[in-house]
Amino acid sequence: MSVYVYAITKDSHPLDLSDVKGVGEPPGEVRVVRGDSLCAVVSEAPDDLSVARRDLQAHNDVQERLWTDGPTLPLSFGFVAADEEAVRGVLEERAQLFAQRLDELAGHAEFNVKGVLDEDTSLRAVLEQSPQARELNERTREGGGTYEDRLALGQVVAQEVQGRENAIAEDILAALRPLASAEQVAPASKQYFVSASFLVADEQFEEFGRTCRELAERYGEGVELRLRGPLPPYSFV
């Protein structure tokens, strides 16, 4: 019978699973597969597993419950093994590697930081700070100017906005890096000008959160920083 795998822990982990249910409908009963020194938390793999809110929430609930009691290696959503023996074989084959990573993650959590820029605020900032953009904007106001002027204005604004986003993103990353043990930075997107995950030691939680709040206040209107954490170290397994 195939099994759905949530996370890997050391056998010293409390493994209190009394208040969580697994993926599937009806929810699977969560149980433990034990190797020599490591354990995997699993449930029966449902036939109809899908990226539905119900199953995603169950997956996260199990992982977060485990993480509150000690270090874990949380697996990505949808990890299914052939059976318990296959899981046990991996635990034993890679015991040294998994144990080392669990030791490295002990006393740490993940914080996720995303930055959103308001387009209207960014445009105003460009027009205030760029003489070229101001001149082209005046020239093309109310349908004036040439096609080349309008094209040039669009190019200047796009370049200036991109430059502003890059500068703020670098400033944010530079401020947060010293407070983290590791980082994973995703490429900027249309939605987020900065998206990064940081592995933060327990004793740095308060300062990390305070620094994020201070950064948001520094940039003020038009720059939103979204902080999530502490979380299980999803990005660092």
C-alpha positions in Angstrom: 0.0 0.0 0.0 1.5 3.3 -1.0 2.1 5.9 1.7 2.1 9.7 1.7 5.2 11.1 3.5 5.1 14.4 5.4 8.4 14.7 7.2 11.5 13.0 8.6 12.6 13.3 12.3 15.1 11.8 14.7 13.7 9.0 16.8 14.1 11.2 19.9 11.4 13.6 18.6 8.2 13.4 20.7 6.1 12.6 17.6 2.9 13.8 19.2 0.3 13.3 16.4 -2.8 13.1 18.5 -4.4 16.3 17.1 -3.7 16.1 13.4 -5.2 14.3 10.4 -3.6 13.4 7.1 -4.5 14.2 3.5 -7.4 12.6 1.7 -11.1 12.3 2.2 -11.8 10.9 4.7 -8.5 12.2 6.2 -5.8 9.6 6.6 -4.6 8.4 10.0 -1.1 9.8 10.5 1.4 7.2 11.8 5.2 6.8 12.2 7.6 4.6 10.2 10.8 3.9 12.2 14.3 3.2 10.9 17.3 2.6 13.1 17.7 6.2 14.3 15.2 8.2 12.2 11.5 8.3 11.7 9.2 9.3 8.9 5.6 10.5 9.5 3.2 9.1 6.9 -0.4 8.2 6.2 -2.1 6.1 3.6 -1.8 7.8 0.2 -5.2 8.7 -1.2 -6.2 7.7 -4.7 -7.5 11.2 -5.4 -4.7 13.4 -4.0 -5.0 16.8 -5.6 -3.7 20.3 -5.0 -6.9 21.2 -3.1 -7.1 23.5 -0.1 -8.2 20.6 2.2 -5.1 18.5 1.4 -2.6 21.4 1.4 -3.9 22.5 4.8 -3.6 18.9 6.2 -0.1 18.6 4.8 0.9 21.9 6.5 -0.9 21.1 9.7 1.1 17.9 10.2 4.4 19.5 9.4 3.8 22.5 11.7 2.6 20.3 14.5 5.8 18.3 14.3 8.0 21.3 14.0 6.7 22.9 17.2 8.2 19.9 19.1 11.6 19.7 17.5 13.6 19.8 14.2 12.1 18.1 11.2 12.8 17.7 7.5 9.5 18.7 5.9 8.9 17.1 2.5 7.2 18.8 -0.4 3.5 18.4 -0.9 2.7 15.2 -2.9 5.6 13.0 -1.9 4.4 9.3 -2.1 6.4 6.2 -1.5 5.6 2.7 -2.7 5.2 1.3 0.9 6.5 1.5 4.4 9.5 -0.7 3.6 10.6 1.7 0.8 10.4 4.6 3.3 12.3 2.6 5.9 15.0 1.7 3.3 15.6 5.4 2.5 15.7 6.3 6.2 18.5 3.7 6.8 20.3 4.4 3.5 20.6 8.2 4.1 20.6 8.2 7.9 23.9 10.1 8.2 22.9 12.8 5.7 19.4 13.3 7.2 20.7 13.4 10.8 23.3 16.0 9.9 20.7 18.2 8.3 18.4 17.9 11.3 21.3 19.0 13.5 21.9 22.0 11.3 18.2 23.0 11.4 17.8 22.6 15.1 17.0 25.9 16.8 16.1 27.6 13.5 12.9 28.5 11.6 12.1 29.9 8.2 10.9 33.5 7.6 9.5 34.5 4.3 9.6 38.1 3.1 7.8 39.4 0.1 7.8 43.0 -1.2 5.0 44.7 -3.2 5.3 48.2 -4.8 2.2 50.3 -5.6 2.4 51.2 -9.2 0.9 54.7 -8.8 3.3 55.6 -6.0 6.3 54.3 -8.0 5.2 56.4 -11.0 5.0 59.5 -8.8 8.4 58.8 -7.4 9.9 58.5 -10.9 8.4 61.8 -12.1 9.7 63.5 -8.9 13.2 62.1 -9.2 13.9 61.9 -13.0 14.2 65.2 -14.9 14.0 63.3 -18.2 10.7 61.6 -17.2 9.2 64.9 -16.1 10.1 66.6 -19.3 8.7 63.8 -21.4 5.6 63.6 -19.3 5.0 67.4 -19.7 5.5 67.1 -23.5 3.0 64.2 -23.9 0.4 65.5 -21.4 -3.1 65.6 -22.8 -2.2 63.8 -26.0 0.7 66.1 -26.9 4.1 65.2 -28.2 5.1 62.7 -30.8 4.9 59.0 -30.9 8.6 58.9 -30.3 8.1 61.0 -27.1 5.4 58.7 -25.8 7.6 55.7 -26.6 10.6 57.3 -24.8 8.5 58.1 -21.8 7.3 54.5 -21.4 10.9 53.3 -21.7 12.2 55.8 -19.2 9.5 55.1 -16.7 10.0 51.3 -17.0 13.8 51.6 -16.5 13.4 54.0 -13.5 10.8 51.8 -11.8 12.9 48.7 -12.4 16.0 50.5 -11.0 14.0 51.6 -7.9 12.7 48.1 -7.3 16.2 46.7 -7.6 17.6 49.2 -5.2 14.9 48.7 -2.5 15.2 44.9 -2.9 19.0 45.0 -2.4 18.6 47.3 0.6 16.1 44.9 2.2 18.3 41.9 1.6 21.4 43.6 2.9 19.6 44.5 6.1 18.2 41.0 6.7 21.2 38.9 5.6 23.2 39.5 8.8 20.3 38.1 10.9 20.0 34.8 9.0 22.0 31.6 8.8 21.0 31.0 5.2 18.8 32.4 2.5 16.9 31.5 -0.7 16.1 34.4 -3.0 13.6 33.9 -5.8 13.8 36.0 -9.0 11.7 39.2 -8.9 8.3 38.9 -10.5 5.6 41.3 -11.6 3.8 40.6 -8.3 6.8 40.8 -5.9 9.9 42.9 -6.4 11.6 40.9 -3.7 10.8 37.4 -2.5 13.2 35.6 -0.2 13.2 33.0 2.5 15.6 33.2 5.5 16.7 30.5 7.9 16.8 32.4 11.3 18.0 31.2 14.6 15.6 31.3 17.6 17.5 34.0 19.3 17.2 36.3 16.2 13.4 36.0 15.8 12.6 39.2 17.6 15.3 41.3 15.9 14.5 39.9 12.4 10.8 40.9 12.8 11.7 44.3 14.2 14.1 44.9 11.3 11.3 44.1 8.8 9.0 46.5 10.5 11.6 49.3 10.5 12.3 48.7 6.8 8.6 49.0 6.0 8.3 52.2 8.0 11.4 53.6 6.2 9.9 53.3 2.8 6.5 54.2 3.9 3.5 54.6 1.5 3.7 52.5 -1.6 6.0 49.8 -0.3 4.5 46.8 1.4 6.6 44.2 3.1 4.8 40.9 3.9 6.5 38.8 6.6 5.5 35.1 7.3 7.1 33.2 10.1 8.4 31.5 12.1 7.7 28.5 9.8 9.1 25.0 9.4 12.2 25.3 7.2 10.5 24.3 3.9 13.1 26.1 1.7 16.2 24.7 3.4 15.7 20.9 3.3 
